[in-house]
Amino acid sequence: MNSNHSSLRRHGLVLVAAVLCWLLPVASAAEDGRPPNVVIIFLDDSGWADFSPFGIPAYPTPNVQRLADEGCCFDQFYVPQAVCSASRAALLTGCYPGRTKVFGAHPPKARGLDPKFATMGEVLKARGYATAVFGKWHLGDQPETRPPARGFDESCGLMYSNDMWEFHPENPDYWGKWPLQFWDNGKVTIDRVTKEHQPLLTTWYTEHAVDFIRRHREEPFLLYVPHSMPHVPLFCSERFKGKSGVGLYGDVMMEIDWSVGEILGALRHNGVEERTLVVFTSDNGPWVSYGNHAGRTPFREAKGTGFDGGIRSACIIKYPGHIAPGSRSHRAFCTIDLLPTVAHLAGAALPANPIDGRDVWDLITGKPDATNPQEAYAFCTGGTFEGVISGDGRWKLHVPHAYRTLVTPGNDGAAGKYRQAEIGTALFDMRNDPYETRNVIDSYPEVAARLQALAEAHRREFYAKPD
């Protein structure tokens, strides 16, 4: 039997195991002194307004809405770079791209994240957690940078973006040099991912996640689910094809919503819902070049820029008994803060290497007198530093830089056209102008001077060329 058929059969067995978990007795949800479980659902290129309650999509997303009803929606949650690999490295290491030098989206055969930077998997594994990642890795596909070497006991998925394959709409000859492979626990189980396999990715990741929860309900665990979707090319399983009634993008989002429901249901049924922290967000904003195959954001620009359409992601966090259900927060924080915050909750030691994130648990739980321990958050695109956001989220300073802006969107999987634009030094009041339309630098010179000093300090530390 070839590897593709073997893998399809094995995934079928995982589904059987996932179904059987509903028939087994569940563990007690009583407090027993063990540290909390951590579940991070990380979408790829999802728009800020793609789910209720952040937007009003033309398709239903009841499971994400339920997660919001049971947790808190964070309206000003940031990533430090709105591109795949850089965003993932920041989440897992608590470090800025300027520190790790993980910029942009790494191609096949890239080394990726330097092992000298500890991941959340390594931090929590040292604390006794069972750890797993099911989904898109995109932090290096060499032996020392694959998930098994980076603190994850179990793993499956793609090593990079699902468009880095022979069917790429713009550069098929280049990307076709390397077969898109499906990996499982450090081994290739599908030698060449095809259009037969892509519709099953969301289902496979979900099945593995549900099965992992069942098998590790008696011990603390970290479950990281970085979905391949809704990054183009878009695919969904047969059960969701045409279900939204508004096109393929809506179908894909409904399947992701289903996945969220399956994971939440597994936590509940296995008796660990009350002691599990759940984080739901995206690596960056939508890839608007793809038109009707892209998500929506109300903010300026989109993926691949430092404007809020790129670096502001919808975020929901749930932790029963600690975060008020149905709440909403306008306090700003960033993916780099998640590692130190999770380490604090788990009672785990921080990495030996320097990190840039801070423990923001008081902000997340809505403590009335809490202030952000970060003076500012830096953002960049590729290796270009672009500015800072004040720790309270009110002010955003752009230093002069070029950026791409959409001219003509594509349609049905074809990319549109961008042009290059430039922005000079600009200060935006994000409280009164979240769409970055009015430069108020002349009205607030003291604010601008403070942020310019912080921006220059960050630039010198991470981007200045050595003498």
C-alpha positions in Angstrom: 0.0 0.0 0.0 1.5 3.4 -0.9 2.1 6.1 1.7 -0.9 8.2 0.6 -3.4 5.4 1.1 -1.7 4.3 4.3 -2.0 7.8 5.7 -5.7 8.1 4.7 -6.4 4.8 6.4 -4.5 5.9 9.5 -6.4 9.2 9.7 -9.6 7.2 9.5 -8.4 5.2 12.6 -7.8 8.5 14.3 -11.3 9.6 13.6 -12.6 6.3 15.1 -10.6 7.0 18.2 -11.9 10.5 18.4 -15.5 9.2 18.2 -14.9 6.6 20.8 -13.7 9.3 23.3 -17.3 10.4 23.6 -18.2 6.9 24.9 -15.6 6.7 27.6 -15.9 7.8 31.3 -14.6 11.3 31.8 -12.2 12.7 34.4 -13.3 14.9 37.2 -13.1 18.6 36.6 -12.5 19.3 40.3 -9.5 21.4 41.1 -6.6 19.1 42.0 -3.7 21.6 42.1 -2.3 20.7 38.7 -1.4 23.6 36.3 -3.9 24.6 33.6 -4.1 23.0 30.2 -3.4 25.4 27.3 -5.1 25.3 23.9 -4.1 27.7 21.2 -6.1 27.8 17.9 -4.1 29.9 15.4 -5.7 30.5 12.1 -3.8 31.5 8.9 -4.8 34.8 7.2 -8.2 35.1 8.8 -9.6 38.6 8.7 -10.6 40.5 11.9 -14.3 40.5 10.9 -14.5 36.9 9.7 -16.3 35.6 12.8 -19.1 36.7 15.0 -18.9 38.6 17.3 -16.1 40.7 15.7 -17.9 41.1 12.4 -21.3 40.2 10.9 -20.3 37.5 8.4 -22.8 36.2 5.8 -22.3 32.7 7.2 -22.9 31.3 10.7 -20.1 30.8 13.2 -21.9 29.6 16.3 -19.0 27.9 18.0 -16.7 30.9 17.9 -19.6 32.9 19.1 -20.1 30.5 22.0 -16.4 30.7 22.8 -16.9 34.5 23.0 -19.9 34.1 25.2 -17.9 32.0 27.6 -14.7 34.1 27.4 -13.5 37.5 26.6 -13.1 39.2 23.2 -9.9 41.3 22.8 -10.4 44.1 20.3 -6.8 45.3 20.2 -4.6 42.2 20.0 -1.5 42.4 17.9 1.1 40.4 16.1 4.5 42.0 15.5 4.7 41.0 11.8 1.8 40.2 9.5 3.5 37.3 7.7 3.4 33.6 8.4 6.8 32.4 9.8 7.6 35.7 11.6 4.2 35.7 13.4 4.5 32.0 14.4 8.0 32.5 15.8 6.9 35.5 17.9 4.0 33.5 19.3 6.0 30.5 20.3 9.2 32.2 21.5 7.9 35.5 23.1 10.5 37.3 20.9 10.3 40.0 18.3 11.3 39.1 14.7 14.2 41.4 15.1 15.6 39.2 17.9 15.1 35.8 16.3 15.7 37.1 12.7 12.7 35.1 11.6 11.2 37.4 9.0 8.5 36.8 6.3 7.5 33.3 5.1 10.2 30.7 5.0 10.4 28.5 1.9 11.0 24.8 1.8 14.4 23.5 3.0 14.8 26.6 5.2 16.4 26.1 8.6 13.9 28.4 10.2 13.8 29.3 13.9 17.3 29.0 15.5 17.1 26.3 18.3 18.8 28.7 20.7 15.3 30.4 21.1 13.1 28.2 23.3 9.6 27.5 22.2 6.4 27.3 24.3 6.5 23.6 23.7 10.0 23.3 25.4 9.0 25.6 28.2 5.9 23.6 29.1 7.4 20.2 28.4 10.0 21.0 31.1 7.2 21.7 33.5 5.8 18.2 32.8 3.2 19.0 30.1 2.2 16.7 27.3 2.7 18.8 24.2 1.3 18.6 20.6 1.1 20.7 17.4 -1.3 19.7 14.7 -1.3 22.0 11.7 1.0 24.3 9.8 4.4 24.5 11.4 6.4 26.9 9.1 9.3 27.4 11.4 11.9 25.3 9.6 11.9 21.8 8.0 15.4 20.7 9.0 15.8 17.9 11.6 16.8 20.4 14.4 13.9 22.8 13.6 11.0 20.4 13.2 8.4 20.0 15.9 9.8 16.9 17.6 13.1 18.8 18.2 11.3 21.9 19.4 9.5 20.5 22.4 6.4 18.9 20.9 5.8 15.2 21.8 3.2 14.8 19.0 2.8 16.6 15.7 1.3 16.3 12.3 0.7 18.7 9.4 2.5 20.7 6.7 5.9 22.2 7.2 5.0 25.4 5.4 2.1 27.1 3.6 -0.3 25.0 1.6 0.3 27.2 -1.5 4.0 26.2 -1.7 3.4 23.4 -4.1 3.3 22.6 -7.8 -0.2 24.2 -8.3 0.9 27.6 -7.2 -1.1 30.2 -9.3 1.9 32.4 -10.0 5.2 30.4 -9.6 4.3 26.7 -10.1 7.8 25.9 -11.6 9.6 27.3 -8.6 7.4 25.8 -5.9 7.1 22.6 -7.8 10.7 21.9 -7.1 9.7 20.6 -3.7 6.8 18.2 -3.0 4.3 19.5 -0.4 4.5 16.7 2.2 2.4 15.7 5.2 4.4 14.9 8.3 3.4 12.9 11.3 5.6 12.7 14.4 8.7 13.5 12.5 8.1 11.2 9.5 6.6 11.9 6.1 3.3 10.0 5.7 2.1 11.6 2.5 5.0 12.1 0.0 3.1 14.5 -2.3 0.0 16.4 -1.0 -2.5 16.8 -3.8 -5.9 18.3 -4.4 -7.3 15.1 -3.0 -5.6 15.7 0.4 -6.0 19.5 0.9 -9.8 19.3 1.6 -9.0 16.9 4.5 -6.5 19.1 6.3 -8.9 20.9 8.7 -10.6 17.6 9.5 -7.3 15.8 10.2 -5.9 18.5 12.5 -9.2 18.5 14.4 -9.3 14.7 14.7 -5.8 14.7 16.1 -6.6 17.5 18.5 -9.7 15.7 19.9 -7.9 12.4 20.2 -4.9 14.1 22.0 -7.3 15.7 24.6 -8.9 12.3 25.3 -5.5 10.6 25.8 -4.0 13.3 28.0 -7.0 14.4 30.1 -5.3 13.1 33.3 -2.2 15.4 32.9 -1.6 19.0 32.0 -1.2 19.5 28.2 -0.3 22.1 25.6 -2.3 21.8 22.4 -1.3 24.1 19.6 -3.6 24.0 16.5 -2.2 26.3 13.7 -4.7 25.7 10.9 -3.6 25.8 7.3 -6.8 27.6 6.4 -8.0 30.1 5.3 -4.7 30.7 3.6 -5.0 30.2 -0.2 -5.6 27.8 -1.9 -8.9 27.3 -0.2 -10.2 23.8 0.4 -12.9 22.3 2.6 -14.3 18.8 3.1 -17.3 17.6 1.2 -19.6 18.1 4.2 -19.0 21.8 4.1 -18.8 22.4 0.4 -21.5 24.8 -0.6 -22.9 24.9 3.0 -22.4 28.6 3.5 -24.3 29.7 0.4 -21.8 32.6 -0.1 -18.9 30.9 -1.7 -15.8 28.8 -0.9 -14.4 31.2 1.7 -17.6 31.0 3.7 -17.5 27.2 3.5 -14.0 27.1 4.8 -14.8 29.4 7.7 -17.8 27.3 8.6 -15.5 24.2 8.7 -13.0 26.1 11.0 -15.9 27.0 13.2 -16.9 23.3 13.3 -13.3 22.5 14.3 -13.5 25.0 17.2 -16.7 23.3 18.3 -15.1 19.9 18.2 -12.2 21.0 20.3 -14.4 22.8 22.9 -16.7 19.8 23.0 -13.7 17.4 23.7 -12.6 19.6 26.6 -16.0 19.6 28.1 -16.7 15.9 27.7 -13.3 14.9 29.0 -13.8 16.9 32.1 -11.0 19.4 31.6 -13.0 22.5 30.3 -12.8 24.2 33.7 -9.0 24.0 33.9 -8.1 24.8 30.4 -7.0 28.2 29.0 -8.2 28.5 25.3 -6.8 31.2 23.0 -8.3 31.7 19.5 -6.7 34.1 17.1 -5.0 34.5 13.7 -1.4 34.9 12.6 -2.2 38.2 10.7 -4.9 39.9 8.7 -6.4 38.8 5.4 -4.5 38.3 2.1 -6.8 40.8 0.3 -5.0 40.2 -3.0 -7.2 37.1 -3.4 -10.5 39.0 -3.4 -13.4 36.6 -2.8 -11.0 34.0 -1.4 -9.8 36.4 1.3 -11.3 37.5 4.7 -12.4 41.0 5.8 -10.9 43.6 8.1 -12.3 47.1 8.8 -8.8 48.4 9.4 -6.3 50.0 7.0 -4.5 47.7 4.5 -4.0 44.0 5.3 -1.6 41.1 5.5 2.0 42.0 4.7 1.8 45.5 6.2 2.3 47.2 9.5 -1.1 48.8 9.4 -3.8 47.4 11.7 -5.4 45.5 8.8 -2.3 43.4 8.9 -1.1 43.2 12.5 -4.4 43.5 14.5 -6.1 40.0 14.9 -9.4 39.1 16.5 -8.7 37.3 19.7 -10.9 35.4 22.2 -9.5 33.9 25.4 -11.5 31.6 27.8 -10.5 30.3 31.2 -13.5 29.5 33.4 -13.4 31.0 36.8 -10.7 33.4 35.8 -12.0 35.4 32.8 -15.5 36.9 32.9 -17.7 35.2 30.4 -19.2 37.4 27.7 -16.8 40.2 28.4 -15.0 42.5 26.0 -11.6 44.3 26.4 -10.0 47.2 24.6 -6.7 46.7 26.3 -3.8 46.2 24.0 -1.3 43.3 24.1 0.6 41.1 21.7 1.4 37.5 20.8 4.9 37.9 22.3 3.2 38.3 25.7 1.5 34.9 25.6 4.6 32.7 26.4 5.5 34.5 29.6 1.8 34.7 30.6 1.3 31.0 30.0 4.6 30.2 31.8 3.3 32.2 34.8 0.0 30.3 34.9 1.8 27.0 34.5 4.5 27.7 37.1 7.1 27.1 34.5 10.5 28.7 34.2 11.0 31.3 31.5 13.5 30.5 28.7 17.2 31.0 29.4 17.4 33.2 26.3 16.2 36.8 26.4 12.6 37.3 25.5 10.6 40.5 24.7 7.1 39.5 26.0 5.8 40.2 29.5 3.3 38.6 31.8 0.0 40.4 31.0 -2.4 38.1 33.0 -3.8 41.1 35.0 -4.7 42.8 31.7 -6.3 39.6 30.3 -8.4 39.0 33.4 -9.5 42.6 33.5 -8.0 43.6 36.8 -9.2 47.2 37.2 -5.9 48.8 38.2 -3.8 46.8 35.8 -1.4 48.6 33.5 0.6 47.1 30.6 4.2 46.4 31.7 5.2 47.1 28.1 6.0 50.7 27.2 5.4 50.0 23.5 5.1 47.2 20.9 7.3 47.2 17.8 6.1 46.1 14.4 7.8 45.4 11.1 7.4 43.8 7.7 10.1 41.5 6.4 13.3 42.9 7.8 12.1 46.5 7.7 11.3 48.1 11.1 8.1 50.2 10.7 7.1 51.7 14.1 5.7 51.2 17.6 2.4 51.1 19.4 2.1 52.5 22.9 1.5 49.9 25.6 -1.9 51.3 26.4 -2.8 50.9 22.7 -3.8 54.5 22.1 -0.9 55.8 20.0 0.7 54.3 16.9 3.8 55.8 15.4 5.0 54.8 11.9 8.5 55.7 10.9 9.1 56.3 7.2 8.7 53.1 5.2 7.3 51.7 2.0 4.4 49.3 2.0 2.2 47.4 -0.5 -1.4 48.5 -1.2 -4.0 46.7 -3.2 -4.9 48.1 -6.6 -7.1 45.3 -8.1 -8.2 42.2 -6.2 -8.1 38.8 -7.7 -11.0 36.3 -8.0 -11.6 32.6 -7.4 -8.1 31.8 -6.4 -6.2 34.2 -8.7 -4.1 36.9 -7.1 -4.7 40.6 -7.7 -2.3 43.4 -8.2 -0.5 45.6 -5.6 1.5 48.8 -6.0 4.1 50.3 -3.7 3.2 53.3 -1.5 5.1 55.2 1.1 4.3 56.7 4.5 6.4 59.3 6.3 6.7 59.8 10.0 3.1 59.6 11.2 1.3 59.4 14.6 -2.3 58.0 14.8 -4.7 58.2 17.7 -6.0 54.7 17.7 -8.7 55.4 20.3 -10.4 58.0 18.1 -9.1 56.9 14.7 -8.5 53.1 14.6 -8.4 53.2 10.8 -5.2 55.3 10.7 -6.6 58.0 8.5 -5.4 61.3 10.3 -1.8 62.0 11.0 -1.9 64.0 14.3 1.9 64.3 14.9 1.7 68.1 14.9 -1.0 68.1 17.5 0.8 65.8 20.0 4.5 66.5 19.7 5.3 65.2 23.2 3.6 61.8 22.5 5.4 61.7 19.2 8.8 62.4 20.7 8.3 59.7 23.4 7.4 57.1 20.8 10.2 58.2 18.4 12.7 57.6 21.2 11.3 54.1 21.9 11.3 53.4 18.2 14.9 54.5 17.8 15.9 52.3 20.8 14.3 49.3 19.2 15.8 50.0 15.8 19.3 50.3 17.3 18.9 47.1 19.3 17.6 44.9 16.6 18.1 46.5 13.2 21.2 48.6 13.3 24.1 47.2 11.2 27.3 46.4 13.2 30.2 48.8 12.6 
